Amino acid sequence: MKLPVVSRTGATRTDEKTYEVTGTLNPDSTGTYEDAGEHNGKRYYQRAGNGWFIWWDNIAAWWISTVLGVKGASYWGRTDPDIAGPYSAFGGASGEATVTEI
């Protein structure tokens, strides 16, 4: 059972999750991603200490990119309502990213 925590907005939440991005990725987007707020009606996550994000596009896919809501030049995507699982590389990115809840 998760204990209530205070989110960045000051609201008490019990559903905040943390995810890990793994893989041999270029550029390196691996690391721990923490709940950072809401975007397009779903929670989004930011890598600790850096500007990588995992976010929902409000259509059919999750994305990993350096700018919230913008795919950019190098990014990964997953067409699935579930955030966890394999992500394919697009643009200048290479390697398969895997997102898992920790």
N, C-alpha and C positions, 0 to 999 in steps of 0.2 A: 504494500500500500504506500503510495506517495503522500508525503506530508505537504500541507499547503505552503506555498512560497509566495513572496511578494514579487510581482513582475516588475520590469523596468518602468511600466506606467504607474506603478503603485497599487495596482489591483491584486487581490489575493487570488491565486490560481492553484489548482491541484493537477492540471493536465500538462504543465510544461514538460517538454521532452528534450533530450540531448541526442545528437546523432554524430556518428563517426563516418568520415569519407576516407576510403582506402583505395589503393591501387597504385600502379606505376604511372603517374600522370604528369603530363607536360602541357601547360604550366602546372606547378605543384599546388593543387587545391586540397590536399589531404589534411586531415586534422579533425578536431572536435568542433562541432557547430552547436551553439546554444540558441534557445528561443529568444528572438529579438523583437517580436511584435506581430502585427497582422498586415498582410498584403493580399489583395484580391480575395478577401473572405476566408483566408486560411493563414495559419501561423507560418512565419518564415524564420529562417535560422541563419546565424552569422558565425563564421569561424572566429574563434577566440584570438584576439590580437591582430586581426587582419581583415581586409575588406572582401572576403569571399562570402557568397550568400547561397542558400538553397531556398527557392521560391516557386510558388504556383502561378501559372500564367492565366488562370481563370477560364481556360478553354479545355485543355486535356493533358497538360504536361507539367512536370517539375523540372526546374533548371538549376544548374550550378554555374554562377557567373560572378564577376567582380563588381557588378553594379546591380543593385536591387531593381528588378523589373526590366532589365536590359540584358540581352544575351551577350552582346559585345563581339570581340574578335575570336576569342577562345572560350568555349563553354561545353557543358555536358547536359544531356536531356534524357528524360524518361517519360514516355507516354503511358501513364497509369495513374489512377487516383491515389495509390499508395506511395508515399514518399520513399520507403525503403526498397532497396533492390539495385539492379545494375543500371548504369547510365551510360549512354553512347556519347562519344566525342563528336563535336562539330566545329566548324571554322578551323582555327589553327591548333585546337586541342588534340592531344593524342592519349591513348590508353582508355581502358574501361574503368570508370569510377563505380564503386559500390558504396551505398549508403545503408548503414545499420543503426538501429536504435541502441543506445548504451545506457 
